Amino acid sequence: MSFNPITLGARLREARENRALSQQAVAEAIGLPRTAITQLEAGKRAVSTFELSRLAELYRRSILDFFQPAAIEEEDWLVALHRLAPGIEASGEVNDQVQHCLRLCLDGCALERLLGRPERSGPPAYAVATPKTPSEAVQHGEYVAAQERKRLGLGPTPIGDMSELIADQGIWSAGVHLPDEMSGLFLRHASIGMAILVNYTHARARKRFSYAHEYAHALLDRERTATVSTRENAPELIEKRANAFAAAFLMPADGVTDFIRSLDKGQPSRQEHAIFDVATEGRIETQTRPAPGSQAITHQDAALLAHHFGVSYKAAIFRLRSLSLVSPAECNKLLSRESEARAFLSFLQMLDDMEQPEKPEREDRELKTQIVQLAIEAYRREEISRGRLLDLSKNLGVSGATLIELAEAVKDED
């Protein structure tokens, strides 16, 4: 495998910084002097296979992620996933579900090729520098979220269905049963393009956030074979960036401000106005002060905001804080009122919209829908046989007789 030592060094440095590790900490972890790490990152020292393996393990990266993109494509995606997320391989049921979804993606790609459709390219990749600090990670995530909402023409309105939006951008998406500490994963491979899987057992609002979080990895980190989002790697800078993206993508600043103002809140404590006086060609100055306490954002206001954008109560509170619509003290007070906010939404019969578990048969609905449509169209064009349609029905877990009946119904229209 050929590579450029300077490029390899730069990628090793980037991976170390993403984990917020010092050169000294890395040196001690793998048993090398700090100067050796400095030389490795500068491309001035050869790295052994053993050292590279230890570094990849420490940085939670695939070894091939450090090399050229052409080499990355060679790695089996299941091997990459098992290395990054051992919880998947450890659970037979979880492993089977993930493999099943990814094999459905392979079926979908094969059908698209039969239909002469162009290869999936997905949404545009954003060339944003790897963040070096948490503040940079947040700034980059919010910036890309604003640009992506603009590209999609979303305006300040809430997003209806994140899974559908992702699918519309040429990314396979589905919910699967993952270990509880794992919220989702993003995978890119030549055989399937890009895929996003989220933990289907999590609450609806959390799943929406996870879809948006993994979508950020598709936009910003697709040079990797895979990224897995867990409690353990939450401190990583690219994870912070993806969280910032998700918050801003689901709750755009203008949309949050508009919603708070619709409650007649969010105005400054004092507004000054300068009005042109046509008679004197001078100005008239006025000052408006809202009633004391009228601008305070309550836990009920925040709960309604969370429901409006389909996010969790905590996510809504943190977004209000990031937009400086509440102070640190107000943020902490609102967080302490979460149980009362939930009771308020429950009273309004809104809580289930955010937390009610989905029906098991809906977990990979979006993925199955895409493949069923492709299969029916391929059958209508006589690109696949009746037998192949039956094979696909087994993979999809749907009635073969019904799928054939639906396919024949479309064929009769020709």
Secondary structure as GFF3:
##gff-version 3
##sequence-region A 1 414
A	DSSP	alpha_helix	5	18	.	.	.	ID=ss1
A	DSSP	alpha_helix	23	30	.	.	.	ID=ss2
A	DSSP	alpha_helix	34	41	.	.	.	ID=ss3
A	DSSP	alpha_helix	49	59	.	.	.	ID=ss4
A	DSSP	three_ten_helix	63	66	.	.	.	ID=ss5
A	DSSP	alpha_helix	69	72	.	.	.	ID=ss6
A	DSSP	alpha_helix	77	84	.	.	.	ID=ss7
A	DSSP	alpha_helix	86	90	.	.	.	ID=ss8
A	DSSP	alpha_helix	92	114	.	.	.	ID=ss9
A	DSSP	alpha_helix	134	152	.	.	.	ID=ss10
A	DSSP	alpha_helix	162	168	.	.	.	ID=ss11
A	DSSP	beta_strand	172	176	.	.	.	ID=ss12
A	DSSP	beta_strand	182	189	.	.	.	ID=ss13
A	DSSP	beta_strand	193	199	.	.	.	ID=ss14
A	DSSP	alpha_helix	204	220	.	.	.	ID=ss15
A	DSSP	beta_strand	226	230	.	.	.	ID=ss16
A	DSSP	alpha_helix	237	250	.	.	.	ID=ss17
A	DSSP	alpha_helix	253	262	.	.	.	ID=ss18
A	DSSP	beta_strand	271	277	.	.	.	ID=ss19
A	DSSP	beta_strand	282	288	.	.	.	ID=ss20
A	DSSP	alpha_helix	299	309	.	.	.	ID=ss21
A	DSSP	alpha_helix	313	322	.	.	.	ID=ss22
A	DSSP	alpha_helix	328	336	.	.	.	ID=ss23
A	DSSP	alpha_helix	338	347	.	.	.	ID=ss24
A	DSSP	alpha_helix	351	355	.	.	.	ID=ss25
A	DSSP	three_ten_helix	360	362	.	.	.	ID=ss26
A	DSSP	alpha_helix	365	380	.	.	.	ID=ss27
A	DSSP	alpha_helix	386	396	.	.	.	ID=ss28
A	DSSP	alpha_helix	400	411	.	.	.	ID=ss29
###
